[in-house]
Amino acid sequence: MRPKSDGRGVMISAFTTEVELGFGLVLKHVNVFRRLKYSGNKDDLKESPGFRTFEYGANFEGYWTTKEFVDQVQDVLDVFECLYPSYQVVLETDNSGPHTARAEDALSVKLMNKKFKHSNPNSVRMRDTIITEECLGEYDASTLDPKTGKQVDVKLKVILPRVG
């Protein structure tokens, strides 16, 4: 293995799935899906977003940043949503800088308060959601205090819509 130098280099950012090896796809179908999803406001994919090469360096394409990574992930998620609508995506990455990236409007556990009120509600990004029985699966909302062993009120109220 050669030591790193200031010379030319190529970085590869690639995805694979448990559904199929590699990330082959029919771009025509994915682009039709994306045109509908984004009302034509996103460019068509010209190649699979699951495999991107990047010639890094000041005299080439620059450097792979959070923006490139977030763009690639969004494109990959669009492909999954189109091809595997009933699957849930779990994205695993190594610990390089761009891999800790988040979309601008992403929710973050680091910014959430463990209490029910926050001193500055505007600093915490929240979203309304509807929790259905399918979201929760089997669960027990009761919580025991580890010191006393008594049940603690967790103030969780789930309203399930009536079906049928």
NORNOR-V69580 format. One record per run of one state. SS is the DSSP state (helix for helix, strand for strand, loop for the rest). FROM is the first residue (numbers start at 0). LEN is the number of residues. If there is no record, write none. Layout:
SS | FROM | LEN
SS | FROM | LEN
This chain:
loop | 0 | 8
strand | 8 | 6
loop | 14 | 12
helix | 26 | 11
loop | 37 | 13
strand | 50 | 7
loop | 57 | 4
strand | 61 | 1
loop | 62 | 3
helix | 65 | 18
loop | 83 | 13
helix | 96 | 4
loop | 100 | 8
helix | 108 | 3
loop | 111 | 9
helix | 120 | 3
loop | 123 | 9
helix | 132 | 4
loop | 136 | 6
strand | 142 | 2
loop | 144 | 6
strand | 150 | 2
loop | 152 | 12
